[in-house]
């Protein structure tokens, strides 16, 4: 086999050297190997040109920015932004790709959840992946931002117990349990979904309905329909309420329907029922033939065994009635007659 001509060998060697130089220059320009991808959890964080007490500002990253981590040094990480800025920042302002993915999944999984109420943030707060102050978070929500409230949850309040240990009637000592606090799964103004501490949210209940809360906490509220009163339309509301304390095993313990009296120009309670209920509450419209299309709402009721059943109601202003499913028997007044008979029998004895 004949050897390659000398000039061809030289050409190949030059090409190889050129490729090596280009690769080395590219590596130097890129700042090194990417160790991981992370996201900025701080509102705004300065990038430093070096890890030292005295440093110069090398750039700025903002909440939610995606960065590439190039190096670690104690409490700091060297990062590169999408625009090519490089610098050092404190690692406590970074969260992993896993946290970002969890929040993305929360957003996708709850994209079609019915909104239970509207709220406004009381202070700057964090959007967590799970209920709990120590859980991971990424995005920060500023004070005064409007939120859509989707679900209620609870988590232990760090360092606080519900009550001191007590001794039962049998002499068995009951252990103290951690105090629970309410959390809400919310959708923010950017469409992101996550968990927010309940006390950081003020429910944006219309004042004309909120004034009838009677010391209870309005958990959720819905406009069922509107009625015409002279030259304006007025909403008629369903509200679900509970005691003004956190950590309850149910989401609400009563619901009320407020209808508008067009003669007296005021709200009146058309219906009230006390039950232990769970969210979500669903509101819709349904055709009832001769009655026409009426607003309906579905309540999820929690029984003593922890089972959840549905109850549907319709509003034919100003009357609210239960809507029974096929085969479902309504409760009649017979039980009350039976109870009266028992009381009479006891009196005769």
Secondary structure, DSSP 8 states (H G I E B T S, - for coil): -----HHHHHHHHHHHHHHHHHHHHHHHHHTS---EEEEE-SSEEEEESSSSSS--EEEEEETT-EEEEEEEETTEEEEE-TTS-EEEEEGGGEEEHHHHHHHHHHHHHTTT----EEEEESS-EEEESSSSTTS-EEEEE-TT-EEEEEEEEEEEEEEEESS--EE-TTS-EE---EEEEEEEEEE-TTS-EEEEEGGGEEE---HHHHTT-TT-EEEEEEEEEEEEETTEEEEEEEEEEE-S-S--SSSEEEEEEEEEETTTTEEEEEEEEEEEEEEEEEEEEEE-GGG-EEEEEEEEEE-TTS-EEEEEEEEETTEEEEE--TT-----THHHHHHHHHHHHHHH-
